[in-house]
Amino acid sequence: QVQLVESGGGLVQAGGSLRLSCVASGSIFSINAMGWYRQAPGKQREAVAAITRGGSTNYADSVKGRFTISRDNAKSTVYLQMNSLKPEDTAVYYCNAHRPLVTGPGPYDYWGQGTQVTVSS
């Protein structure tokens, strides 16, 4: 129904920047929010940033002031600009798309395949 493809991960030194992209396709008309999650080895997946259909954004405290989520509706793409990267930002980053229950049967969350971000000290 909804397919998400992430790109933009890589290896960067501490203090550097990366921009992640997530292209959505399929039945995207029902999506009301998209976001980025990350998961480091041995740790739970955590929410990093989210943006709603109305443009409201939300960030984890650990990335506020450093990361910015944005969107390009014409390209069905969500971005995560990551600046001042730290080694603790190292993780696999996943794109997420959510739709409300009123849009029909599930699933209600869709995930991309993930892109690796590695920050060296």
Long-range contacts (C-beta under 8 A, 24 or more apart in sequence): 1-26, 1-27, 1-107, 1-110, 2-26, 2-27, 2-28, 2-31, 2-97, 2-99, 2-110, 3-110, 4-95, 4-96, 4-97, 4-110, 4-111, 4-112, 5-95, 5-112, 5-113, 6-93, 6-94, 6-95, 6-112, 6-113, 6-114, 6-115, 7-115, 8-115, 9-93, 9-115, 9-116, 9-117, 10-116, 10-117, 10-118, 11-118, 11-120, 12-85, 12-117, 12-118, 12-119, 12-120, 13-119, 13-120, 13-121, 14-85, 14-86, 14-87, 14-119, 14-120, 14-121, 15-84, 15-85, 16-85, 16-119, 17-81, 17-82, 17-83, 17-84, 17-85, 18-82, 18-85, 18-117, 19-79, 19-80, 19-81, 19-82, 20-79, 20-80, 20-82, 20-93, 20-95, 20-115, 20-117, 21-77, 21-78, 21-79, 22-77, 22-78, 22-79, 22-80, 22-95, 22-112, 23-75, 23-76, 23-77, 24-76, 24-77, 24-78, 24-97, 25-76, 28-76, 28-97, 30-99, 30-100, 30-103, 30-104, 31-97, 31-98, 31-99, 32-98, 32-99, 32-100, 33-97, 33-98, 34-71, 34-78, 34-95, 34-96, 34-97, 34-98, 35-69, 35-78, 35-95, 35-96, 35-98, 36-69, 36-78, 36-80, 36-93, 36-94, 36-95, 36-96, 37-93, 37-94, 37-96, 38-89, 38-91, 38-92, 38-93, 38-94, 38-117, 39-91, 39-92, 39-94, 39-114, 40-90, 40-91, 40-92, 43-91, 45-94, 48-80, 48-93, 49-80, 51-78, 62-88, 63-89, 82-117, 85-117, 85-119, 86-119, 87-119, 87-120, 87-121, 88-119, 89-117, 89-119, 90-117, 90-118, 90-119, 91-117, 92-116, 92-117, 93-117
